[in-house]
Amino acid sequence: MSKVQIINGNETAAMGAKLCRVQVIAAYPITPQSKIPETLIKYVESGELEAEFIRVESEHSALTVCISASTVGARVFTATAANGLAYMHEQLHWAAGARLPIVMALANRGLGAPWTIFNDMQDSISQRDTGWMQVYCRDNQEIMDSIIMAYKICEQLHVPMMVCFDGYVLSHTVMPVEIPDQKQVDAFLPPYVPHLQVDGPDPININPVMLADPRTNAQGVSCPSYMGFRMRLQETLESAGDVILNVGREFGDVFGRSYECLLWKYRTEGADTILLTMGSLANEASLAVDALREKGWKAGAVALRVFRPFPAATLRQALSDAKHVVIFDKNISYGNEGATCTETKAALFESGLRPTITNYIVGLGGKSITAADLEAATIKSVEQKGQVSTPQWIGVAV
Amino acid sequence: MASKKDQFISACATLAKGEAGNTGEWRAKRPIIDLSKCTPCKKQKDTCYLCWLYCPDGTVKRGIPLEIDLQYCKGCGVCAQVCPTKAIRMEVEEQFVLSECVIQEEVE
């Protein structure tokens, strides 16, 4: 039987990994996610979880351990944040390129310099081109559910995934979380079968140099070319949306909470003004929509649940009636604008839809952003008719 | 969708000599062994072989005298660094290439 516990986001992530019976865990402490490996190591030491917790000297090594263990068929888990994720960068590419279904819990945190330990999404957004899938959670229940679904999705596609949630806002905030029944999770999640069977007596060289053109190797065996691997990864991510939807529906059938969606919609029916967010900010956006609706605005909110693969077609559909789209980014691509703004504009291009678009950069380094802030920003941007092309900043106190 | 027979998911190759090509062509410096200083040669028994252990390309063949396969030795110099008796020195490759050319011309 499932039961409800009042726990924070970090404990939720650790419990989710435990329910998935992860076999190898390697992680390095970094605020605000340290509680995740701490909780997991407690499970391992007490015998509650049959797994190897491998202690490492850095995040780069943590992910390297995960890569090795996943290669030989273990279900692996890691967690990190901010500069720790940045330190993994090289191995992030390797994990995706090697097609390993590694699941990572990521407590979103701003990057130094200057140091901050508080929340924004600069860390994960900076890794969007590594080939990892990225989902963003609105609350702790979604952290639990997303981790369980992540293994099913990743092991089907042979692609890794980051389950991202806002540092402190979720990682350190307790809320009721329904803990799924272990037997149900076991039935939902079949054992991991690696793509390559690594066999001692029959050794192979894994991920050697692949040349630009196919070649015959020293033993006369034909080796494929490098670009094919890149194209197949892209094709797999293009098809990943369907797998995410299917697994989300199946999760709903078993556990009663459906995730058959790539984005969340709130009061979008008949809405001509849409607030677009990601992660826990979706909650504030919903409150802002309620306030705007009370004032007679036709407002709605859309929150991206899946950022990679980018749900362009679904987003186009969700924005098809919008005259004004107000995009709030907890990240910035310096010299351009917030990432979700760029991606949303690109998604709309094909449809010919031309709503006004205003981009706000908010909540960097843990700066508080309230429903009232979102409401005021929405009113301002509609009044300006989206004519300001550069991103605007909320909450910069001089 | 991932399938077990898809050649573009997991890149792998068989273990084979010369799998990475004729890496000897990369060599800028050539290892020269002074057999009078080389421990196995001096003691006339299988011992030391640190060069064999450390060679990243497996080009050192254990034996008395030990040999280095110049077709694949890429001249990294690790063997010279680890040799406890300094029996291996690295010499500029060009001189050998030139002298080998001269020999070839003479033969022709």
Interface residues (C-beta under 8 A of the other chain):
Chain A: A98 R99 Q156 L157 H158 H195 L196 P203 I204 N205 I206 N207 P208 V209 M210 N217 A218 Q219 V221 C223 P224 G228 F229 M231 R232 T236 S239
Chain B: M1 A2 K4 D6 Q7 F8 I9 S10 A11 C12 A13 T14 L15 A16 K17 G18 E19 A20
